[in-house]
Amino acid sequence: MRSTIRVIGIGDSGSDSLLPLYKKWIEESELLVGGERHVSFFPDYHGEILPIKGGLTAIVERIGKAGKNTVVLASGDPLFYGIGSYLAKKLPVEIYPGISSIQQAFALMKESWHDCTFLSVHGRSMGGLAQKVDGLDKVCLLTDAENNPGAIARYLLSFGMTEYNAFVAENLGGAGERTSWMTIEEMSEREFSPLNLVVLKRVSPSPYWPLGIPDEAFAQRKPDKGLITKKEIRVLSLAALELKNDSTVWDIGTCTGSMAIEAARLCREGSVFAIEKNEADLENCHENMRRFRTDFTAVHGKAPAGLETFDDPDAVFIGGSGGEMKELLHVCCSRLKPGGRIVLNAAAIETLYEAMQTFAEEGYQTSVTLAQISRSKPILHMNRFEGLNPVYIITASRKEEM
């Protein structure tokens, strides 16, 4: 008879959280797998116990070779940020969800959760969380010991996100269950049980910035302002990049960070990497990141040096080459993912020519837009137009892809 592998969701109250049928399956099984806390709920278990420690690869191999009737214990719903989906890809499992901590928390809040956005910082970096949370009405965060409610609160406060109140639920279903509402400031100062989750609920409006944030809204180098990709050019360049929600983007010569910030707000599930050779400009970039609630990697360096630390891009924006055009474009072309695009802004005819030649040598095909923008400017009781510097917007991709 073929052995069975059942993945069963369990709560913090242990066996009391299980249906009688699930208890029967555990009693009749030959191998019990789970975290140390989970298997400790069954001190009288008669079969073999396999605690989950470290990676799952070895666990899957052990279960597969054992050929025993097996029960794998997982917290709540094994398919919600749990091990269920991983095991289902590797083994012929049956999955039986329990009541999740999410369901328990929202029941205690007495609120629906179908309109909530769920994010996990459990075992993950909080990098990029700012743009994922910003503007949402209701967000649930799965935490861990390092990314705990206090750390999350301090992170949110660094981006000025005070328009949220937090509901923190600790030890749900267990003896030490505790829930409470608080402000983000209050959450930053309190200590919490290691087992918790956080729900953020917006109680006042969030700031809003449209695509094409006004130039004057950015912190810029003083007194010589103007080292910024102008709003109109920025919007045209972003359109040329054809960004998706999960795109990985490079911004080379980020300066104030205007392009990287707009890209991060568009690619909330992706990642943005920016590099700038001028330290003063990079400081402005970091200030603008906090101002516009975007969290991405921004480093000091002169590309192409430093690009080796970035993930391979779906899109590359080049606002300045630093005089090393050929080497820079070679790195960008060789690292660009299939279907990706490179957009380069050039103010000089010589830069346009060199870029076109280099892209051709790299086997890339280009299209160019000459953007000649004028803005209205008051003069006495009338208005006139004042021209911005013309910019060549060069879009490049592999020949077979255009």
C-alpha positions as a Python dict, from the first residue, in 0.01 Angstrom:
ca = {
    (1, 'M'): (0, 0, 0),
    (2, 'R'): (135, 340, -97),
    (3, 'S'): (243, 564, 191),
    (4, 'T'): (76, 901, 238),
    (5, 'I'): (234, 1240, 308),
    (6, 'R'): (-4, 1484, 472),
    (7, 'V'): (76, 1847, 545),
    (8, 'I'): (-145, 1965, 832),
    (9, 'G'): (-186, 2319, 959),
    (10, 'I'): (-162, 2363, 1335),
    (11, 'G'): (-213, 2659, 1569),
    (12, 'D'): (-29, 2778, 1878),
    (13, 'S'): (-268, 2584, 2101),
    (14, 'G'): (-119, 2264, 1967),
    (15, 'S'): (-333, 1953, 1934),
    (16, 'D'): (-635, 2145, 2066),
    (17, 'S'): (-639, 2340, 1738),
    (18, 'L'): (-675, 2022, 1528),
    (19, 'L'): (-982, 1841, 1403),
    (20, 'P'): (-1029, 1489, 1550),
    (21, 'L'): (-954, 1338, 1207),
    (22, 'Y'): (-621, 1523, 1190),
    (23, 'K'): (-528, 1395, 1537),
    (24, 'K'): (-610, 1042, 1422),
    (25, 'W'): (-383, 1077, 1119),
    (26, 'I'): (-99, 1195, 1339),
    (27, 'E'): (-146, 906, 1579),
    (28, 'E'): (-148, 654, 1293),
    (29, 'S'): (150, 805, 1109),
    (30, 'E'): (503, 662, 1120),
    (31, 'L'): (697, 986, 1070),
    (32, 'L'): (618, 1327, 1220),
    (33, 'V'): (793, 1628, 1065),
    (34, 'G'): (778, 1988, 1182),
    (35, 'G'): (946, 2273, 1363),
    (36, 'E'): (1068, 2198, 1713),
    (37, 'R'): (776, 2392, 1860),
    (38, 'H'): (526, 2197, 1650),
    (39, 'V'): (656, 1847, 1727),
    (40, 'S'): (682, 1938, 2097),
    (41, 'F'): (301, 1944, 2104),
    (42, 'F'): (311, 1561, 2075),
    (43, 'P'): (540, 1432, 2354),
    (44, 'D'): (379, 1084, 2346),
    (45, 'Y'): (416, 1031, 1972),
    (46, 'H'): (518, 670, 1904),
    (47, 'G'): (682, 704, 1563),
    (48, 'E'): (993, 874, 1430),
    (49, 'I'): (1022, 1251, 1476),
    (50, 'L'): (1210, 1463, 1225),
    (51, 'P'): (1253, 1828, 1338),
    (52, 'I'): (1291, 2086, 1062),
    (53, 'K'): (1620, 2269, 1103),
    (54, 'G'): (1784, 2481, 836),
    (55, 'G'): (1700, 2423, 469),
    (56, 'L'): (1419, 2207, 337),
    (57, 'T'): (1616, 2020, 70),
    (58, 'A'): (1748, 1758, 313),
    (59, 'I'): (1405, 1725, 476),
    (60, 'V'): (1238, 1653, 142),
    (61, 'E'): (1502, 1393, 63),
    (62, 'R'): (1454, 1222, 401),
    (63, 'I'): (1076, 1212, 364),
    (64, 'G'): (1099, 1079, 9),
    (65, 'K'): (1345, 801, 100),
    (66, 'A'): (1161, 703, 420),
    (67, 'G'): (855, 572, 235),
    (68, 'K'): (651, 603, 553),
    (69, 'N'): (308, 740, 631),
    (70, 'T'): (413, 1093, 715),
    (71, 'V'): (256, 1402, 867),
    (72, 'V'): (426, 1738, 822),
    (73, 'L'): (311, 2004, 1068),
    (74, 'A'): (303, 2367, 953),
    (75, 'S'): (171, 2686, 1111),
    (76, 'G'): (-187, 2777, 1018),
    (77, 'D'): (-241, 2755, 644),
    (78, 'P'): (63, 2576, 494),
    (79, 'L'): (0, 2748, 159),
    (80, 'F'): (13, 3102, 298),
    (81, 'Y'): (382, 3195, 318),
    (82, 'G'): (433, 2839, 445),
    (83, 'I'): (611, 2525, 331),
    (84, 'G'): (306, 2372, 165),
    (85, 'S'): (369, 2498, -188),
    (86, 'Y'): (738, 2399, -173),
    (87, 'L'): (660, 2046, -57),
    (88, 'A'): (383, 2010, -317),
    (89, 'K'): (638, 2073, -594),
    (90, 'K'): (871, 1804, -460),
    (91, 'L'): (648, 1534, -310),
    (92, 'P'): (300, 1380, -361),
    (93, 'V'): (148, 1557, -60),
    (94, 'E'): (-205, 1617, 63),
    (95, 'I'): (-256, 1955, 229),
    (96, 'Y'): (-501, 2025, 511),
    (97, 'P'): (-499, 2390, 625),
    (98, 'G'): (-571, 2495, 978),
    (99, 'I'): (-699, 2831, 1098),
    (100, 'S'): (-425, 3079, 1011),
    (101, 'S'): (-294, 3355, 1233),
    (102, 'I'): (-430, 3595, 970),
    (103, 'Q'): (-785, 3470, 1020),
    (104, 'Q'): (-749, 3483, 1396),
    (105, 'A'): (-608, 3836, 1394),
    (106, 'F'): (-880, 3980, 1173),
    (107, 'A'): (-1148, 3799, 1374),
    (108, 'L'): (-1014, 3971, 1686),
    (109, 'M'): (-1007, 4302, 1497),
    (110, 'K'): (-1364, 4230, 1382),
    (111, 'E'): (-1269, 4340, 1031),
    (112, 'S'): (-1270, 4178, 689),
    (113, 'W'): (-938, 4079, 535),
    (114, 'H'): (-1032, 4035, 168),
    (115, 'D'): (-935, 4399, 106),
    (116, 'C'): (-598, 4373, 281),
    (117, 'T'): (-254, 4354, 117),
    (118, 'F'): (-34, 4083, 268),
    (119, 'L'): (343, 4124, 284),
    (120, 'S'): (608, 3916, 457),
    (121, 'V'): (933, 4034, 612),
    (122, 'H'): (978, 3697, 781),
    (123, 'G'): (1331, 3587, 695),
    (124, 'R'): (1357, 3864, 437),
    (125, 'S'): (1503, 4209, 413),
    (126, 'M'): (1275, 4508, 469),
    (127, 'G'): (1438, 4672, 168),
    (128, 'G'): (1175, 4805, -70),
    (129, 'L'): (896, 4783, 189),
    (130, 'A'): (833, 5160, 187),
    (131, 'Q'): (698, 5180, -169),
    (132, 'K'): (499, 4859, -120),
    (133, 'V'): (315, 4998, 184),
    (134, 'D'): (281, 5363, 82),
    (135, 'G'): (-77, 5465, 6),
    (136, 'L'): (-241, 5133, 90),
    (137, 'D'): (-543, 5135, 320),
    (138, 'K'): (-479, 4806, 499),
    (139, 'V'): (-158, 4601, 515),
    (140, 'C'): (-76, 4283, 706),
    (141, 'L'): (291, 4213, 778),
    (142, 'L'): (430, 3873, 877),
    (143, 'T'): (727, 3936, 1105),
    (144, 'D'): (1028, 3759, 1257),
    (145, 'A'): (1265, 3815, 1550),
    (146, 'E'): (1475, 4073, 1364),
    (147, 'N'): (1198, 4238, 1162),
    (148, 'N'): (978, 4273, 1467),
    (149, 'P'): (702, 4532, 1522),
    (150, 'G'): (943, 4782, 1680),
    (151, 'A'): (1189, 4755, 1390),
    (152, 'I'): (906, 4785, 1138),
    (153, 'A'): (775, 5096, 1314),
    (154, 'R'): (1116, 5263, 1315),
    (155, 'Y'): (1156, 5181, 947),
    (156, 'L'): (815, 5333, 861),
    (157, 'L'): (887, 5643, 1069),
    (158, 'S'): (1209, 5701, 875),
    (159, 'F'): (986, 5752, 569),
    (160, 'G'): (735, 5968, 757),
    (161, 'M'): (455, 5709, 753),
    (162, 'T'): (262, 5831, 1055),
    (163, 'E'): (-82, 5809, 893),
    (164, 'Y'): (-117, 5445, 999),
    (165, 'N'): (-231, 5286, 1322),
    (166, 'A'): (-110, 4935, 1400),
    (167, 'F'): (-286, 4629, 1538),
    (168, 'V'): (-32, 4390, 1687),
    (169, 'A'): (-143, 4033, 1759),
    (170, 'E'): (86, 3817, 1973),
    (171, 'N'): (80, 3442, 2046),
    (172, 'L'): (-250, 3395, 1867),
    (173, 'G'): (-436, 3091, 1995),
    (174, 'G'): (-179, 3037, 2269),
    (175, 'A'): (-177, 3092, 2643),
    (176, 'G'): (-6, 3431, 2609),
    (177, 'E'): (-238, 3573, 2344),
    (178, 'R'): (-242, 3953, 2344),
    (179, 'T'): (-370, 4210, 2098),
    (180, 'S'): (-364, 4588, 2097),
    (181, 'W'): (-407, 4895, 1876),
    (182, 'M'): (-139, 5163, 1881),
    (183, 'T'): (20, 5441, 1681),
    (184, 'I'): (337, 5377, 1481),
    (185, 'E'): (527, 5590, 1734),
    (186, 'E'): (398, 5376, 2022),
    (187, 'M'): (486, 5056, 1837),
    (188, 'S'): (843, 5178, 1790),
    (189, 'E'): (895, 5196, 2168),
    (190, 'R'): (738, 4869, 2286),
    (191, 'E'): (862, 4513, 2324),
    (192, 'F'): (664, 4221, 2179),
    (193, 'S'): (651, 3844, 2190),
    (194, 'P'): (853, 3677, 1911),
    (195, 'L'): (531, 3525, 1770),
    (196, 'N'): (328, 3811, 1628),
    (197, 'L'): (189, 3978, 1322),
    (198, 'V'): (119, 4342, 1245),
    (199, 'V'): (-177, 4496, 1065),
    (200, 'L'): (-143, 4855, 947),
    (201, 'K'): (-461, 5056, 894),
    (202, 'R'): (-450, 5400, 736),
    (203, 'V'): (-637, 5655, 944),
    (204, 'S'): (-544, 5976, 757),
    (205, 'P'): (-451, 6060, 396),
    (206, 'S'): (-112, 5966, 255),
    (207, 'P'): (82, 6216, 45),
    (208, 'Y'): (32, 6169, -328),
    (209, 'W'): (275, 6227, -612),
    (210, 'P'): (171, 6179, -974),
    (211, 'L'): (390, 6032, -1243),
    (212, 'G'): (623, 6317, -1329),
    (213, 'I'): (697, 6460, -985),
    (214, 'P'): (764, 6837, -1017),
    (215, 'D'): (1135, 6919, -1041),
    (216, 'E'): (1119, 7169, -757),
    (217, 'A'): (989, 6903, -517),
    (218, 'F'): (1328, 6727, -518),
    (219, 'A'): (1622, 6818, -299),
    (220, 'Q'): (1892, 6932, -541),
    (221, 'R'): (2248, 7054, -529),
    (222, 'K'): (2278, 7422, -434),
    (223, 'P'): (2348, 7684, -553),
    (224, 'D'): (2384, 7523, -898),
    (225, 'K'): (2041, 7363, -931),
    (226, 'G'): (1941, 7195, -1252),
    (227, 'L'): (2129, 6862, -1229),
    (228, 'I'): (1807, 6666, -1255),
    (229, 'T'): (1631, 6479, -1533),
    (230, 'K'): (1355, 6728, -1606),
    (231, 'K'): (996, 6614, -1550),
    (232, 'E'): (897, 6598, -1917),
    (233, 'I'): (1215, 6411, -2016),
    (234, 'R'): (1172, 6184, -1715),
    (235, 'V'): (821, 6083, -1817),
    (236, 'L'): (926, 6017, -2179),
    (237, 'S'): (1226, 5813, -2062),
    (238, 'L'): (1016, 5609, -1819),
    (239, 'A'): (772, 5531, -2100),
    (240, 'A'): (1061, 5421, -2323),
    (241, 'L'): (1186, 5182, -2053),
    (242, 'E'): (850, 4996, -2058),
    (243, 'L'): (872, 4912, -1688),
    (244, 'K'): (663, 4643, -1524),
    (245, 'N'): (554, 4605, -1164),
    (246, 'D'): (836, 4358, -1094),
    (247, 'S'): (1112, 4504, -1313),
    (248, 'T'): (1472, 4526, -1196),
    (249, 'V'): (1603, 4870, -1294),
    (250, 'W'): (1945, 5035, -1305),
    (251, 'D'): (1979, 5414, -1285),
    (252, 'I'): (2333, 5512, -1382),
    (253, 'G'): (2430, 5865, -1284),
    (254, 'T'): (2126, 5899, -1060),
    (255, 'C'): (2217, 6245, -920),
    (256, 'T'): (1905, 6359, -727),
    (257, 'G'): (1751, 6014, -775),
    (258, 'S'): (1452, 6145, -968),
    (259, 'M'): (1447, 5863, -1226),
    (260, 'A'): (1519, 5592, -969),
    (261, 'I'): (1244, 5724, -741),
    (262, 'E'): (984, 5731, -1017),
    (263, 'A'): (1095, 5382, -1126),
    (264, 'A'): (1068, 5248, -770),
    (265, 'R'): (714, 5381, -739),
    (266, 'L'): (623, 5207, -1066),
    (267, 'C'): (809, 4882, -988),
    (268, 'R'): (682, 4824, -634),
    (269, 'E'): (740, 4448, -654),
    (270, 'G'): (1073, 4487, -835),
    (271, 'S'): (1404, 4642, -736),
    (272, 'V'): (1600, 4953, -829),
    (273, 'F'): (1977, 4999, -820),
    (274, 'A'): (2127, 5347, -856),
    (275, 'I'): (2485, 5469, -874),
    (276, 'E'): (2623, 5825, -853),
    (277, 'K'): (2984, 5948, -861),
    (278, 'N'): (2922, 6277, -674),
    (279, 'E'): (2879, 6229, -299),
    (280, 'A'): (2683, 6552, -252),
    (281, 'D'): (2433, 6446, -516),
    (282, 'L'): (2406, 6102, -357),
    (283, 'E'): (2317, 6266, -25),
    (284, 'N'): (2035, 6449, -203),
    (285, 'C'): (1926, 6119, -354),
    (286, 'H'): (1899, 5960, -10),
    (287, 'E'): (1702, 6258, 119),
    (288, 'N'): (1467, 6232, -177),
    (289, 'M'): (1422, 5860, -118),
    (290, 'R'): (1291, 5935, 230),
    (291, 'R'): (1084, 6227, 105),
    (292, 'F'): (909, 6023, -165),
    (293, 'R'): (889, 5700, 35),
    (294, 'T'): (1105, 5482, -184),
    (295, 'D'): (1364, 5236, -61),
    (296, 'F'): (1622, 5110, -310),
    (297, 'T'): (1996, 5052, -343),
    (298, 'A'): (2186, 5378, -408),
    (299, 'V'): (2565, 5364, -399),
    (300, 'H'): (2860, 5595, -450),
    (301, 'G'): (3072, 5503, -751),
    (302, 'K'): (3164, 5574, -1111),
    (303, 'A'): (3006, 5321, -1343),
    (304, 'P'): (3083, 5072, -1483),
    (305, 'A'): (3278, 5005, -1161),
    (306, 'G'): (3027, 4889, -900),
    (307, 'L'): (2769, 4750, -1138),
    (308, 'E'): (2889, 4396, -1068),
    (309, 'T'): (2710, 4412, -731),
    (310, 'F'): (2372, 4486, -893),
    (311, 'D'): (2119, 4221, -1000),
    (312, 'D'): (2083, 4174, -1376),
    (313, 'P'): (1844, 4442, -1507),
    (314, 'D'): (1524, 4438, -1709),
    (315, 'A'): (1576, 4808, -1779),
    (316, 'V'): (1870, 5047, -1766),
    (317, 'F'): (1854, 5426, -1762),
    (318, 'I'): (2175, 5619, -1826),
    (319, 'G'): (2171, 5985, -1740),
    (320, 'G'): (2549, 6027, -1766),
    (321, 'S'): (2834, 5809, -1886),
    (322, 'G'): (3123, 5980, -1707),
    (323, 'G'): (3332, 5965, -2025),
    (324, 'E'): (3349, 5582, -2037),
    (325, 'M'): (3072, 5521, -2286),
    (326, 'K'): (3198, 5209, -2465),
    (327, 'E'): (3289, 5013, -2154),
    (328, 'L'): (2970, 5119, -1976),
    (329, 'L'): (2739, 5024, -2262),
    (330, 'H'): (2920, 4693, -2308),
    (331, 'V'): (2851, 4601, -1944),
    (332, 'C'): (2487, 4713, -1969),
    (333, 'C'): (2430, 4526, -2297),
    (334, 'S'): (2591, 4207, -2170),
    (335, 'R'): (2396, 4211, -1840),
    (336, 'L'): (2054, 4313, -1975),
    (337, 'K'): (1790, 4041, -1945),
    (338, 'P'): (1616, 3912, -2261),
    (339, 'G'): (1347, 4157, -2372),
    (340, 'G'): (1502, 4439, -2171),
    (341, 'R'): (1565, 4798, -2277),
    (342, 'I'): (1834, 5056, -2229),
    (343, 'V'): (1743, 5425, -2239),
    (344, 'L'): (2019, 5684, -2260),
    (345, 'N'): (1973, 6062, -2238),
    (346, 'A'): (2223, 6269, -2435),
    (347, 'A'): (2250, 6645, -2451),
    (348, 'A'): (2542, 6657, -2697),
    (349, 'I'): (2551, 6545, -3061),
    (350, 'E'): (2885, 6375, -2997),
    (351, 'T'): (2734, 6166, -2718),
    (352, 'L'): (2446, 6070, -2947),
    (353, 'Y'): (2688, 5959, -3218),
    (354, 'E'): (2909, 5757, -2984),
    (355, 'A'): (2609, 5587, -2824),
    (356, 'M'): (2458, 5493, -3163),
    (357, 'Q'): (2792, 5351, -3282),
    (358, 'T'): (2849, 5153, -2963),
    (359, 'F'): (2498, 5009, -2955),
    (360, 'A'): (2542, 4896, -3317),
    (361, 'E'): (2870, 4724, -3227),
    (362, 'E'): (2694, 4545, -2941),
    (363, 'G'): (2427, 4411, -3179),
    (364, 'Y'): (2160, 4647, -3052),
    (365, 'Q'): (1906, 4842, -3252),
    (366, 'T'): (1809, 5194, -3154),
    (367, 'S'): (1540, 5455, -3191),
    (368, 'V'): (1590, 5821, -3100),
    (369, 'T'): (1350, 6092, -2988),
    (370, 'L'): (1468, 6453, -2988),
    (371, 'A'): (1276, 6623, -2708),
    (372, 'Q'): (1266, 7003, -2735),
    (373, 'I'): (1061, 7122, -2440),
    (374, 'S'): (953, 7476, -2359),
    (375, 'R'): (776, 7590, -2044),
    (376, 'S'): (565, 7898, -1995),
    (377, 'K'): (718, 8176, -1784),
    (378, 'P'): (548, 8496, -1661),
    (379, 'I'): (677, 8824, -1796),
    (380, 'L'): (503, 9136, -1659),
    (381, 'H'): (129, 9072, -1706),
    (382, 'M'): (188, 8815, -1984),
    (383, 'N'): (353, 8477, -2040),
    (384, 'R'): (630, 8367, -2270),
    (385, 'F'): (797, 8032, -2337),
    (386, 'E'): (1143, 7944, -2215),
    (387, 'G'): (1315, 7648, -2377),
    (388, 'L'): (1487, 7368, -2187),
    (389, 'N'): (1801, 7212, -2325),
    (390, 'P'): (1715, 6973, -2610),
    (391, 'V'): (1769, 6608, -2513),
    (392, 'Y'): (1817, 6301, -2731),
    (393, 'I'): (1632, 6006, -2579),
    (394, 'I'): (1798, 5692, -2718),
    (395, 'T'): (1618, 5360, -2672),
    (396, 'A'): (1811, 5040, -2741),
    (397, 'S'): (1734, 4669, -2740),
    (398, 'R'): (1870, 4358, -2910),
    (399, 'K'): (1797, 4360, -3283),
    (400, 'E'): (1583, 4047, -3277),
    (401, 'E'): (1360, 4199, -3007),
    (402, 'M'): (1254, 4521, -3175),
}
